[in-house]
Amino acid sequence: TTEIYTLSLHDALPISKVHISAEVWTDAFLAVDWYESRSVGLGAEFMQTVHDALHRIQKNPLQFPIVENTIRRARTKRFPYGIFFSIEDGDAVVLGIEDLRKSNMRWKQRKKKR
């Protein structure tokens, strides 16, 4: 199942919804746990950078580079993570939130499932 994560910025945005599956959220929360184990509060800071990147995707998805075919990547600030997404029917579909230093490209496997 796909969870819909709706950001409410304002009505004139090019992307109305950002879709993120439970599988992608699980990856993000594993990173939160890892950062939190390193320093109290660091996991929350990481999650805030993810939310900030999702807002940037919704506000202007075309600002992000295409990394393969129609897949774009938004980078988080401070943390070495990328959010891989495509634009489908006017919405952003997030395929992965991955550590760019050791990405095993799970987003490519999820792309094939769609």
Secondary structure, DSSP 8 states (H G I E B T S, - for coil): -EEEE---S-TT-S---EEEEHHHHHHHHHHHHHHHHHSTTHHHHHHHHHHHHHHHHHH-GGGS-EEETTEEEEE-SSS-EEEEEEEETTEEEEEEEEETTS---HHHHHHHH-
